[in-house]
Amino acid sequence: MSQFSDLISEAMVVIDEHLGERVRVVPMKSSQYSGGIADPDRDPFELVGQLGGPTASDINLAGNRKNTWDARVGIGETMFAVDPVRFPSSLTAQKGDRAEVIDAHRVGVTYQIVRVDRGQKSRLIFDLNTI
C-alpha cells in the first residue's frame, strides 16, 4: 500500500470511532407469502460507519428545468458509508436486506437497503429507505 492509502485508512478508523454509528444488517430473502423474511443461509452482522442524511436523490417540482425553480423535495433515502476493508462482511450485504440502528440517537430505526454502491475507492455506500 502507498503512504497515502495508509493515511486514508488511519483517518477512516478515527472518523468511525468518533462519528460512526453501529448498524446491524439482517440478510433477507423473498418469501412467496409474506414479502421478505430473514435469510437463514446468511448470518446477521454489525457494521460501523457514517449514517447520513438524505442522498442526492430528489424530486424537482418544476419538471425538466432542474435549476429554474427552488422547490426540490427529498424522497426519503438515507446514506450509510462503511469501510469495506475494516468490515469485509459489508461486501455481502444486498439490496433488500434490513439495516437496524443499534446505537446513537436513532436507536431502533430500521431501514431497507435499496442500493449498494461498490464503485467508491474507500467506502461502500448503502442507500437506505425507512421501513
N, C-alpha and C positions, 0 to 999 in steps of 0.2 A: 504494500500500500504506500501511496505517496504521503509526504508530510501533511499536505493539505487535507487529504482524506482522513488522516488520523485526527487532525484538529476538528474536523466536522463531526466525527464520531464522538469525540470527547465532549464537544459542545451539546450535541443532542442528548447525551446522558444527563448532563447538568440541567438542561431545559426540561427533560422529562421528570427529573427528580423534584424540581421546584414548581413546575406548571402542569405536569401531567395529571391525567385523571385515569383511574382504573376502570376498565370495561371488561365484562365477562361476555365472551362470544359463545352463543349456543347454536351449534350447527342444526339446520333444519332441512327437512326434505318434504316434498309434496305428498299429500295424502288425498286419496280419491274422495273421501267423505268429509274431512274436517279441515281442509286447507293445508297449512304447514304443521308438521309435528316434529318433535326432536328426532334427529338422525342418530340411531343407535350405533352406526358404524364410525362416527366421528365424535371424539370427546370434546366437551366444552373446554375453553381455555381463557386465561386472563391476559390482557394487554394493558400497557400504559402508553398514553400518547396525548396529543392535544385535541380536545373536543371543542371545536369552534362553533361559530355562529352559522348563519345561512351560507350556502355555497353561492357561486356566481350565477346559478340558475335563477331566473326571474321572469316575470311576465310583464311585457310592456303594454299598458292600456291604450297607447296611441296607435298600435298596429305595427306597420312596417318601418316607419321612421323612428328608430330607436332613441335618438338623442333630441328629438324635437319637442318632446312633452315630458315634463318631470313627474311621471306617475308610474313608476316601476314597482311591482309588488313581488316580494319574495314568496316562493312557493313552498317553503317549509322544510327544505332539506338542511341537514347539519353535516359538517365535515369532521372526520376523525383521522388524524395523521399519526402513523406508527412507524417506528424504526424497524424494518424487517430483519436487519442484522441482529439486533438485540432480542427481537421476538420472532423467531422463524416460524412459529405456529401461525402468525398472521397471514402467511402466504397460503394457508389452507382455507381461509375464510372465503365464502362465496356469496353471490347475490342471493337474497332470500334468508340468510342467517339472521339471528337476532343478536343485538348488542345491548347489554344491560349495564347501566352505570352503577358501580358499586361503591363509589366514594365521591367526595366533593359535594357541592351544593345541588347537584342534580341526581342524587342517590334515588334509585328506584325507577328512573326514567328508562323506558325500553324503546329501542329503535329497531328498524329492519334495514339491513344493508341493501341498498338499491343499485349501487355501482361500486366497483373496485378499480381504482386507477393504479396500475402497476408500472406506469411509464415514468415515474419520478425517479430522480437519482438517489435521494437519501431517505425518502419517506414513502410509505404505502398509504394511499389516500382512500378512505371509505366515504361514500356519500350515504347518509342515513336519513330515513324518514321516521318520525314519531309514530309509534303504534298506539 
